[in-house]
Amino acid sequence: MEIRHCKFNRITLDAGKCFGKPCIRGLRIPVASILGYLSSGMTVEEMLKEWPELEREAIDQALGYAAWAM
């Protein structure tokens, strides 16, 4: 069963996908992966080019979710 965060509507949690880790809605891209790519030096533009199904707003929400979770 997919659960959406009330504040971050592009972030979902589903025990059947990615071991229940927070992911980008509709994709199997965990928030932790987004953070890892950015921390390794990959730019948002490079991520959007690499994964065309990913949206800038989803990356922004992944960062917001990570800050909220900390």
BAGUFI-343730 format. One record per atom (N, C-alpha, C, CB): x, z, y; residue in three letters; residue number from 1. Coordinates in nm, 2 decimals. Atoms other than C-alpha are relative to their C-alpha. Glycine has a CB too. Example, Ala and Ser with C-alpha at 12.3 -4.5 7.8 and 13.67 -1.06 7.14 Angstrom:
xx; zz; yy; drennu; gudren
0.09; 0.00; -0.12; ala; 1;
1.23; 0.78; -0.45; ala; 1;
0.09; 0.00; 0.12; ala; 1;
-0.10; 0.12; 0.00; ala; 1;
-0.09; 0.00; -0.11; ser; 2;
1.37; 0.71; -0.11; ser; 2;
-0.08; 0.08; 0.11; ser; 2;
0.04; -0.14; 0.05; ser; 2;
END
This chain:
xx; zz; yy; drennu; gudren
0.08; 0.00; -0.12; met; 1;
0.00; 0.00; 0.00; met; 1;
0.09; 0.00; 0.12; met; 1;
-0.10; 0.12; 0.00; met; 1;
-0.08; 0.02; -0.12; glu; 2;
0.14; -0.11; 0.33; glu; 2;
-0.05; 0.10; 0.11; glu; 2;
0.00; -0.14; 0.05; glu; 2;
0.04; -0.09; -0.11; ile; 3;
0.14; 0.15; 0.62; ile; 3;
0.07; -0.05; 0.12; ile; 3;
0.04; 0.15; -0.04; ile; 3;
-0.05; 0.04; -0.13; arg; 4;
0.19; 0.05; 0.98; arg; 4;
0.02; 0.13; 0.09; arg; 4;
-0.08; -0.11; 0.07; arg; 4;
-0.02; -0.11; -0.09; his; 5;
0.34; 0.29; 1.23; his; 5;
-0.09; -0.01; 0.12; his; 5;
0.15; 0.01; 0.04; his; 5;
0.10; 0.01; -0.11; cys; 6;
0.09; 0.38; 1.50; cys; 6;
0.07; -0.05; 0.14; cys; 6;
-0.07; 0.13; 0.03; cys; 6;
-0.07; 0.03; -0.12; lys; 7;
0.35; 0.33; 1.78; lys; 7;
0.07; -0.14; -0.01; lys; 7;
0.09; 0.11; 0.04; lys; 7;
-0.08; 0.12; 0.02; phe; 8;
0.55; 0.04; 1.63; phe; 8;
-0.07; -0.09; -0.10; phe; 8;
0.14; 0.04; -0.06; phe; 8;
0.09; 0.08; 0.08; asn; 9;
0.30; -0.21; 1.50; asn; 9;
0.07; -0.11; -0.08; asn; 9;
-0.11; -0.07; 0.08; asn; 9;
-0.07; 0.10; 0.08; arg; 10;
0.57; -0.45; 1.37; arg; 10;
0.09; 0.06; -0.10; arg; 10;
0.09; -0.08; 0.10; arg; 10;
-0.08; -0.08; 0.10; ile; 11;
0.73; -0.18; 1.15; ile; 11;
-0.10; 0.05; -0.11; ile; 11;
0.08; 0.12; 0.06; ile; 11;
0.08; -0.04; 0.11; thr; 12;
0.58; -0.13; 0.81; thr; 12;
0.08; 0.08; -0.11; thr; 12;
-0.07; -0.12; -0.06; thr; 12;
-0.06; -0.07; 0.12; leu; 13;
0.64; 0.10; 0.51; leu; 13;
-0.09; -0.03; -0.12; leu; 13;
0.01; 0.16; 0.03; leu; 13;
0.07; 0.03; 0.12; asp; 14;
0.54; 0.00; 0.16; asp; 14;
0.09; 0.04; -0.12; asp; 14;
-0.04; -0.16; 0.00; asp; 14;
-0.08; -0.05; 0.11; ala; 15;
0.66; 0.18; -0.15; ala; 15;
0.04; -0.12; -0.10; ala; 15;
-0.08; 0.10; -0.08; ala; 15;
-0.03; 0.11; 0.08; gly; 16;
0.65; -0.16; -0.33; gly; 16;
0.10; -0.10; 0.05; gly; 16;
-0.12; -0.07; -0.04; gly; 16;
-0.10; 0.09; -0.06; lys; 17;
0.89; -0.33; -0.09; lys; 17;
0.12; 0.07; 0.05; lys; 17;
-0.07; -0.08; 0.11; lys; 17;
-0.13; -0.06; -0.05; cys; 18;
1.25; -0.24; -0.02; cys; 18;
0.00; 0.15; -0.02; cys; 18;
0.02; -0.04; 0.15; cys; 18;
0.00; -0.15; 0.04; phe; 19;
1.20; 0.10; -0.19; phe; 19;
-0.06; 0.09; 0.10; phe; 19;
0.15; 0.04; -0.02; phe; 19;
0.07; -0.08; -0.09; gly; 20;
0.97; 0.21; 0.08; gly; 20;
0.07; 0.02; 0.14; gly; 20;
-0.04; 0.13; -0.05; gly; 20;
-0.07; -0.02; -0.12; lys; 21;
1.22; 0.18; 0.36; lys; 21;
-0.08; -0.07; 0.11; lys; 21;
0.14; -0.06; -0.01; lys; 21;
0.06; 0.07; -0.11; pro; 22;
1.09; 0.08; 0.71; pro; 22;
0.05; -0.14; 0.01; pro; 22;
0.02; 0.08; 0.13; pro; 22;
-0.04; 0.14; -0.01; cys; 23;
1.08; -0.30; 0.74; cys; 23;
-0.08; -0.06; 0.11; cys; 23;
-0.03; -0.07; -0.14; cys; 23;
0.07; 0.09; -0.10; ile; 24;
0.98; -0.57; 0.98; ile; 24;
-0.13; -0.05; -0.07; ile; 24;
0.09; -0.12; 0.05; ile; 24;
0.13; 0.04; 0.05; arg; 25;
0.61; -0.65; 0.93; arg; 25;
0.00; -0.14; -0.06; arg; 25;
-0.11; 0.01; 0.11; arg; 25;
0.01; 0.13; 0.06; gly; 26;
0.55; -0.93; 0.68; gly; 26;
0.13; -0.05; -0.06; gly; 26;
-0.05; -0.09; 0.09; gly; 26;
-0.13; 0.04; 0.05; leu; 27;
0.92; -0.96; 0.60; leu; 27;
0.07; 0.11; -0.08; leu; 27;
0.09; -0.05; 0.12; leu; 27;
-0.08; -0.10; 0.08; arg; 28;
1.16; -0.79; 0.36; arg; 28;
0.13; 0.02; 0.07; arg; 28;
0.02; -0.04; -0.15; arg; 28;
-0.12; -0.03; -0.08; ile; 29;
1.40; -0.71; 0.64; ile; 29;
-0.01; 0.14; 0.04; ile; 29;
0.02; -0.10; 0.12; ile; 29;
0.00; -0.14; -0.04; pro; 30;
1.47; -0.34; 0.66; pro; 30;
0.05; 0.03; 0.14; pro; 30;
0.08; 0.09; -0.10; pro; 30;
-0.05; -0.04; -0.13; val; 31;
1.52; -0.17; 1.00; val; 31;
0.15; 0.02; -0.01; val; 31;
-0.08; 0.12; 0.05; val; 31;
-0.14; -0.03; 0.02; ala; 32;
1.85; -0.05; 0.87; ala; 32;
0.09; -0.13; 0.00; ala; 32;
0.03; 0.08; -0.13; ala; 32;
-0.07; 0.12; 0.00; ser; 33;
1.96; -0.41; 0.82; ser; 33;
0.02; -0.06; 0.14; ser; 33;
-0.06; -0.11; -0.09; ser; 33;
0.00; 0.04; -0.14; ile; 34;
1.87; -0.50; 1.18; ile; 34;
0.11; 0.08; 0.07; ile; 34;
-0.14; 0.02; 0.07; ile; 34;
-0.10; -0.08; -0.07; leu; 35;
2.08; -0.21; 1.30; leu; 35;
0.14; -0.03; -0.05; leu; 35;
-0.03; 0.15; -0.03; leu; 35;
-0.13; 0.04; 0.06; gly; 36;
2.37; -0.30; 1.07; gly; 36;
0.05; -0.13; 0.06; gly; 36;
-0.01; -0.01; -0.15; gly; 36;
-0.05; 0.13; -0.05; tyr; 37;
2.38; -0.66; 1.19; tyr; 37;
0.04; 0.02; 0.15; tyr; 37;
-0.11; -0.10; -0.01; tyr; 37;
-0.03; -0.02; -0.14; leu; 38;
2.37; -0.55; 1.56; leu; 38;
0.13; 0.08; 0.02; leu; 38;
-0.12; 0.07; 0.07; leu; 38;
-0.12; -0.09; -0.02; ser; 39;
2.64; -0.28; 1.51; ser; 39;
0.12; -0.07; -0.05; ser; 39;
-0.02; 0.13; -0.08; ser; 39;
-0.12; 0.07; 0.04; ser; 40;
2.87; -0.53; 1.34; ser; 40;
0.03; -0.11; 0.10; ser; 40;
-0.03; -0.07; -0.14; ser; 40;
-0.04; 0.10; -0.10; gly; 41;
2.86; -0.75; 1.65; gly; 41;
-0.09; -0.12; 0.01; gly; 41;
0.14; -0.04; -0.01; gly; 41;
0.09; 0.11; -0.01; met; 42;
2.59; -1.00; 1.57; met; 42;
-0.10; 0.01; 0.11; met; 42;
-0.08; -0.01; -0.14; met; 42;
0.09; 0.00; -0.11; thr; 43;
2.38; -1.09; 1.87; thr; 43;
-0.15; -0.02; -0.04; thr; 43;
0.04; -0.10; 0.11; thr; 43;
0.14; 0.03; 0.03; val; 44;
2.00; -1.10; 1.89; val; 44;
-0.02; -0.15; -0.02; val; 44;
-0.09; 0.06; 0.11; val; 44;
0.02; 0.14; 0.00; glu; 45;
2.02; -1.47; 1.95; glu; 45;
0.05; -0.06; -0.14; glu; 45;
0.08; -0.07; 0.11; glu; 45;
-0.05; 0.05; 0.13; glu; 46;
2.24; -1.52; 1.63; glu; 46;
-0.10; 0.04; -0.11; glu; 46;
0.14; 0.06; -0.02; glu; 46;
0.09; -0.04; 0.10; met; 47;
1.99; -1.32; 1.43; met; 47;
-0.13; -0.08; 0.00; met; 47;
-0.04; 0.15; 0.02; met; 47;
0.11; 0.08; -0.01; leu; 48;
1.70; -1.52; 1.56; leu; 48;
0.02; -0.14; -0.06; leu; 48;
-0.05; -0.01; 0.14; leu; 48;
-0.03; 0.13; 0.05; lys; 49;
1.88; -1.84; 1.47; lys; 49;
0.02; 0.00; -0.16; lys; 49;
0.14; -0.05; 0.06; lys; 49;
-0.02; -0.02; 0.14; glu; 50;
1.98; -1.71; 1.12; glu; 50;
-0.14; 0.02; -0.07; glu; 50;
0.09; 0.12; -0.03; glu; 50;
0.13; -0.03; 0.06; trp; 51;
1.62; -1.59; 1.04; trp; 51;
-0.11; -0.04; 0.10; trp; 51;
-0.01; 0.15; -0.03; trp; 51;
0.10; 0.05; -0.09; pro; 52;
1.37; -1.81; 1.23; pro; 52;
-0.13; 0.07; 0.00; pro; 52;
-0.02; -0.15; -0.02; pro; 52;
0.13; -0.07; 0.01; glu; 53;
1.08; -1.61; 1.10; glu; 53;
0.00; 0.14; 0.07; glu; 53;
-0.03; 0.02; -0.15; glu; 53;
-0.02; -0.13; -0.07; leu; 54;
1.22; -1.30; 1.28; leu; 54;
-0.03; -0.03; 0.15; leu; 54;
0.14; 0.06; -0.02; leu; 54;
0.03; 0.01; -0.15; glu; 55;
1.09; -1.24; 1.64; glu; 55;
0.08; 0.11; 0.08; glu; 55;
-0.15; 0.02; 0.02; glu; 55;
-0.07; -0.09; -0.09; arg; 56;
1.27; -1.08; 1.93; arg; 56;
-0.07; 0.13; 0.01; arg; 56;
0.02; -0.06; 0.14; arg; 56;
0.08; -0.13; -0.01; glu; 57;
0.99; -0.82; 1.96; glu; 57;
0.01; 0.09; -0.12; glu; 57;
-0.15; -0.04; 0.02; glu; 57;
-0.02; -0.07; 0.13; ala; 58;
1.04; -0.72; 1.60; ala; 58;
0.14; 0.07; 0.01; ala; 58;
-0.01; -0.09; -0.12; ala; 58;
-0.13; -0.06; -0.02; ile; 59;
1.41; -0.65; 1.68; ile; 59;
-0.01; 0.11; 0.10; ile; 59;
0.11; -0.11; 0.04; ile; 59;
0.01; -0.11; -0.10; asp; 60;
1.32; -0.45; 1.99; asp; 60;
-0.07; 0.12; -0.07; asp; 60;
-0.08; -0.05; 0.12; asp; 60;
0.07; -0.11; 0.07; gln; 61;
1.07; -0.25; 1.78; gln; 61;
0.09; 0.07; -0.10; gln; 61;
-0.13; -0.04; -0.06; gln; 61;
-0.09; -0.06; 0.10; ala; 62;
1.33; -0.19; 1.51; ala; 62;
0.10; 0.10; 0.07; ala; 62;
0.09; -0.11; -0.08; ala; 62;
-0.08; -0.09; -0.07; leu; 63;
1.56; -0.04; 1.77; leu; 63;
-0.08; 0.12; 0.05; leu; 63;
0.07; -0.08; 0.12; leu; 63;
0.08; -0.11; -0.05; gly; 64;
1.28; 0.17; 1.92; gly; 64;
-0.04; 0.09; -0.11; gly; 64;
-0.13; -0.05; 0.06; gly; 64;
0.03; -0.08; 0.12; tyr; 65;
1.18; 0.29; 1.57; tyr; 65;
0.12; 0.09; -0.04; tyr; 65;
-0.04; -0.09; -0.12; tyr; 65;
-0.12; -0.07; 0.04; ala; 66;
1.54; 0.39; 1.49; ala; 66;
0.02; 0.12; 0.10; ala; 66;
0.12; -0.09; 0.00; ala; 66;
-0.01; -0.10; -0.10; ala; 67;
1.56; 0.58; 1.82; ala; 67;
-0.10; 0.11; -0.02; ala; 67;
0.00; -0.05; 0.15; ala; 67;
0.11; -0.10; 0.03; trp; 68;
1.23; 0.75; 1.75; trp; 68;
0.03; 0.09; -0.12; trp; 68;
-0.14; -0.07; -0.01; trp; 68;
-0.02; -0.07; 0.12; ala; 69;
1.33; 0.84; 1.40; ala; 69;
0.12; 0.10; 0.01; ala; 69;
0.03; -0.10; -0.11; ala; 69;
-0.11; -0.09; -0.02; met; 70;
1.65; 1.01; 1.52; met; 70;
-0.04; 0.12; 0.07; met; 70;
0.12; -0.07; 0.07; met; 70;
END
